[in-house]
């Protein structure tokens, strides 16, 4: 059963109530007393069933309060007389509402002699019932609070697991932080067991725990990214170091094989210095490694192209001879002189590529002319 709250009483002490306000108040008070009696019956049955004798005094006080309120309500009804009231009756109604309840003969020692008005007795009853519900774990919000506390405990365990992968430099501080969160959680659990209200305290704790877990996760992810970036930098540096040596050999081979050779310098990776260990410096280092890699590709393309051209021209000599043989012009002295000269020049170290580029096209043109003349 959902808890009910005491109605707002009309008027004030020594001031006659207004009949219109009294009508609504009596209806609300009637509903409140009926609902409260049902609540108390259910709570009493729960206490008896679970043999919670420690809660018996609170239950007795709640029942005594209800009885005092019910007695005063009955007097209000008699005085109200279905609305047949004048100024004197309205003044009496105000005194019955705001005057002291008759608690001298109350069965509860706690209530006996207590100077409370009807509205104060109703609010006191609300507070006592709420406390009993919390102690019995019957508050409508109790299940939600218990679930939130369980979730918080589970979150703290996740945080502890996350701390295990923290670096030694920050692990101790992280453990202190999580223990502080755990202590706050334990305090709230203890307060809840004592019947205290933790609704306003639980939210900020959940926010703090969530924020700290997020910070740990983000920190761990950043460290992994830093490690990955460092690994990429080292791997790329090692690859470019090996590539630099290979390029230097390629340049040496090309300069020895052809003339003129391309004039590109092989980037010196050592000029970048050692691989740094901070993220900003690693990112800058990776950027410079990328520039070095692109420069190395330019060098490789240029020098490889020079060797490829030399090899292609060398392969063209036997191809032209085979074509001349097929045309019956293989013994032509000028064709033979051109191809033999080109072959000798290609065999030189370095080969004069500018001359060879002229000789072999000339041999090709001569062979085409000889073939055309033989068909006339």
C-alpha positions in Angstrom: 0.0 0.0 0.0 1.3 3.4 -0.9 1.9 5.8 2.0 -0.4 8.7 2.6 0.4 12.2 3.7 -1.3 14.4 6.2 -3.7 16.9 4.8 -3.1 20.7 5.1 -5.2 22.1 7.9 -7.2 25.3 7.3 -6.9 28.5 9.3 -4.6 29.0 12.3 -4.8 29.2 16.1 -7.3 31.7 17.5 -8.7 32.4 14.0 -12.1 30.9 13.1 -11.9 28.5 10.1 -13.8 29.2 6.9 -16.7 26.7 6.3 -15.6 26.2 2.7 -12.1 25.2 3.7 -13.5 23.0 6.5 -15.5 20.9 4.1 -12.4 19.9 2.1 -10.3 19.3 5.2 -12.7 17.0 6.8 -12.9 14.9 3.7 -9.1 14.7 3.4 -8.7 13.9 7.1 -11.3 11.2 6.9 -9.4 9.6 4.0 -6.1 10.0 5.8 -7.3 8.3 9.0 -8.8 5.4 7.1 -5.7 4.9 5.0 -3.4 5.3 8.0 -5.3 2.7 9.9 -4.8 0.2 7.1 -1.1 1.0 6.9 -0.7 0.5 10.6 -2.5 -2.8 10.5 -0.2 -4.0 7.7 2.9 -2.8 9.5 1.8 -4.4 12.8 1.2 -7.7 11.1 4.7 -7.5 9.5 6.3 -6.8 12.9 4.4 -9.6 14.6 5.1 -12.0 11.7 8.8 -11.3 11.8 9.0 -11.1 15.6 10.7 -7.7 15.5 10.1 -6.8 19.1 12.5 -3.9 18.9 9.9 -2.1 16.7 7.1 -2.6 19.1 7.5 0.8 20.9 7.4 2.6 17.6 4.3 0.7 16.6 2.6 1.5 19.9 3.3 5.2 19.5 2.0 5.2 16.0 -1.2 3.5 17.0 -1.6 5.9 20.0 -1.1 8.9 17.6 -3.7 7.5 15.2 -6.2 7.0 18.0 -5.7 10.6 19.2 -6.1 12.0 15.7 -9.2 9.8 15.2 -10.8 11.0 18.5 -10.2 14.6 17.5 -11.6 14.0 14.0 -14.8 12.6 15.6 -15.1 15.8 17.7 -14.6 17.9 14.6 -17.5 16.0 12.9 -19.8 16.5 15.8 -19.0 20.2 16.0 -19.3 20.6 12.2 -22.8 19.1 12.3 -23.0 18.6 8.6 -22.1 22.3 8.0 -24.7 23.8 10.3 -22.1 26.1 11.9 -22.0 29.8 12.9 -19.1 32.0 14.1 -19.0 30.3 17.5 -18.8 26.8 15.9 -16.1 28.0 13.5 -14.0 29.3 16.4 -14.5 26.0 18.2 -13.4 24.1 15.1 -10.2 26.2 14.9 -9.5 25.4 18.6 -10.0 21.7 18.0 -7.6 21.7 15.0 -4.9 23.9 16.4 -5.3 23.2 20.1 -3.4 20.6 22.1 -4.6 17.0 21.6 -5.8 15.0 24.7 -2.8 12.7 25.1 -2.8 12.4 28.9 -4.5 9.0 28.9 -2.6 7.7 25.9 -1.5 4.0 26.2 2.0 5.0 25.0 4.3 6.5 27.5 6.0 8.4 24.7 2.8 10.1 23.7 1.4 10.8 27.2 1.6 14.5 28.0 2.9 15.3 24.5 1.8 18.8 23.5 0.9 18.5 19.9 -1.9 19.9 17.7 -3.9 17.9 15.3 -1.8 18.9 12.2 1.4 18.2 14.2 0.1 14.8 15.3 -0.7 13.9 11.6 2.8 14.9 10.5 4.4 13.0 13.3 2.4 10.0 12.3 3.6 10.3 8.7 7.2 10.4 10.0 6.8 7.4 12.3 5.2 5.3 9.6 7.9 6.2 7.1 10.5 5.2 9.6 8.8 1.9 10.3 8.6 1.2 6.6 12.3 1.9 6.1 13.2 -0.3 9.1 11.0 -3.1 7.7 12.3 -2.4 4.2 8.8 -1.8 3.1 9.2 1.7 1.7 8.1 1.9 -1.9 11.5 3.4 -2.7 13.4 0.8 -0.7 13.7 -1.7 -3.5 14.9 1.0 -5.9 17.4 2.3 -3.3 18.6 -1.3 -2.6 19.1 -1.9 -6.3 21.0 1.4 -6.7 23.3 0.4 -3.8 23.9 -3.0 -5.3 24.7 -1.3 -8.6 27.1 1.0 -6.8 28.8 -1.9 -5.1 29.2 -3.6 -8.5 30.6 -0.4 -10.0 33.2 -0.2 -7.2 34.3 -3.7 -8.1 34.7 -2.7 -11.7 36.7 0.3 -10.5 39.0 -2.1 -8.5 39.5 -4.3 -11.5 40.4 -1.2 -13.6 42.9 -0.1 -10.9 44.8 -3.4 -11.4 45.9 -2.2 -14.8 46.9 1.3 -13.6 50.6 2.1 -13.7 52.4 1.9 -10.3 52.8 5.7 -10.2 49.0 6.2 -10.0 47.7 2.9 -8.6 48.1 3.9 -4.9 46.2 7.2 -5.3 43.5 5.3 -7.3 43.1 2.7 -4.5 42.7 5.5 -1.9 40.0 7.1 -4.1 38.0 3.9 -4.5 38.2 3.1 -0.8 36.8 6.6 -0.1 33.9 5.8 -2.4 33.5 2.4 -0.7 33.4 4.1 2.7 30.7 6.5 1.6 28.7 3.6 0.2 29.0 1.7 3.5 27.9 4.8 5.4 24.8 5.1 3.3 24.0 1.5 3.7 24.3 1.7 7.5 22.2 4.9 7.5 19.5 3.2 5.5 19.5 0.2 7.8 19.0 2.6 10.7 16.0 4.0 8.9 17.6 7.2 7.7 16.8 8.9 4.4 19.6 8.4 1.8 17.8 9.5 -1.3 19.5 12.9 -1.4 23.0 11.5 -0.7 23.0 8.5 -3.0 22.7 10.5 -6.2 25.9 12.6 -5.7 27.8 9.4 -4.7 26.6 7.7 -7.9 27.8 10.7 -9.9 31.2 10.7 -8.2 31.6 6.9 -8.8 30.5 7.1 -12.4 32.9 10.1 -13.1 35.8 8.3 -11.5 35.2 5.1 -13.4 34.9 7.1 -16.6 38.2 8.8 -15.8 39.9 5.5 -15.2 38.6 4.0 -18.4 39.6 7.0 -20.4 43.0 7.1 -18.8 43.5 3.4 -19.6 42.4 3.9 -23.2 44.8 6.8 -23.5 47.7 4.8 -22.1 46.9 2.0 -24.6 46.8 4.6 -27.4 50.1 5.9 -26.3 51.6 2.4 -26.2 50.2 1.7 -29.6 51.6 5.0 -31.0 55.0 4.3 -29.4 55.0 0.8 -30.9 54.0 2.2 -34.4 56.8 4.8 -34.1 59.4 2.2 -33.2 58.2 -0.2 -35.9 58.2 2.5 -38.6 61.6 3.8 -37.5 63.0 0.3 -37.7 61.4 -0.2 -41.2 62.7 3.1 -42.4 66.2 2.4 -41.0 66.3 -0.8 -43.0 64.8 0.9 -46.0 67.5 3.7 -45.8 70.3 1.1 -46.0 68.6 -0.5 -49.0 68.1 2.9 -50.7 71.8 3.8 -50.2 72.7 0.5 -51.9 70.2 1.3 -54.7 71.7 4.7 -55.2 75.3 3.3 -55.3 74.2 0.7 -57.9 72.5 3.2 -60.0 75.4 5.7 -60.0 77.7 2.9 -60.9 75.4 1.6 -63.7 74.2 4.8 -65.5 75.2 8.3 -66.3 73.8 10.8 -65.6 72.2 9.3 -62.5 69.3 11.0 -60.6 70.5 13.5 -58.0 68.4 12.8 -54.9 69.8 12.5 -51.4 68.7 9.6 -49.3 67.0 11.0 -46.1 69.1 10.5 -43.0 66.7 8.9 -40.3 69.3 9.5 -37.6 68.7 13.2 -37.9 65.3 12.8 -36.3 66.9 11.6 -33.1 65.6 8.7 -30.9 62.0 7.7 -30.6 60.4 10.0 -27.9 58.2 8.7 -25.1 55.5 11.4 -24.6 52.3 11.4 -26.7 52.6 14.8 -28.2 56.3 14.2 -29.1 55.4 10.7 -30.5 52.7 12.2 -32.7 55.1 14.8 -34.1 57.8 12.1 -34.6 55.3 9.9 -36.5 54.5 12.9 -38.7 58.2 13.4 -39.5 58.6 9.7 -40.2 55.8 10.0 -42.7 57.6 12.8 -44.4 60.8 10.7 -44.5 58.9 7.7 -45.9 57.5 9.9 -48.7 60.9 11.3 -49.5 62.4 7.8 -49.6 59.7 6.8 -52.0 60.7 9.6 -54.4 64.4 8.5 -54.2 63.4 4.9 -54.8 61.2 5.7 -57.8 63.8 7.9 -59.4 66.8 5.5 -59.1 64.8 2.4 -59.8 63.5 4.1 -63.0 67.0 4.8 -64.1 68.0 1.1 -63.8 64.8 0.0 -65.4 65.5 2.2 -68.4 69.0 0.8 -68.7 67.7 -2.8 -68.5 65.0 -2.0 -71.1 67.4 -0.5 -73.6 69.8 -3.5 -73.1 66.9 -5.8 -73.8 66.0 -3.8 -77.0 69.3 -4.7 -78.7 68.6 -8.4 -79.1 65.0 -7.6 -80.0 66.2 -5.3 -82.9 68.6 -8.0 -84.1 65.9 -10.6 -84.1 63.7 -8.3 -86.1 66.5 -7.6 -88.6 67.1 -11.3 -89.0 63.5 -11.8 -89.8 63.7 -9.0 -92.4 66.9 -10.3 -93.9 68.8 -7.2 -92.9 70.9 -8.5 -90.0 74.1 -8.1 -91.9 73.6 -4.5 -92.9 76.9 -2.8 -91.8 75.3 0.4 -90.6 72.7 -1.5 -88.5 75.4 -3.7 -87.1 77.5 -0.7 -86.2 74.7 1.0 -84.4 73.6 -2.0 -82.4 77.2 -3.0 -81.5 78.1 0.5 -80.4 74.9 0.7 -78.3 75.7 -2.7 -76.8 79.3 -1.7 -75.9 78.1 1.6 -74.3 75.5 -0.3 -72.2 78.2 -2.6 -71.0 80.2 0.3 -69.7 80.1 1.3 -66.0 78.5 3.7 -65.9 76.7 3.5 -69.2 76.3 6.9 -71.1 72.5 6.8 -71.3 72.1 10.0 -73.3 74.1 8.4 -76.2 72.4 5.1 -76.0 69.0 6.8 -76.1 70.1 8.2 -79.5 71.7 5.1 -80.9 68.9 2.5 -80.5 66.1 4.7 -81.9 68.4 5.4 -84.9 69.0 1.6 -85.3 65.2 1.2 -85.2 64.7 3.9 -87.8 67.4 2.4 -90.1 65.8 -1.0 -89.8 62.4 0.4 -90.8 64.0 2.1 -93.8 65.8 -1.0 -94.9 62.6 -3.0 -94.7 60.7 -0.4 -96.7 63.4 -0.4 -99.4 63.3 -4.1 -99.8 59.6 -4.2 -100.5 59.8 -1.9 -103.5 
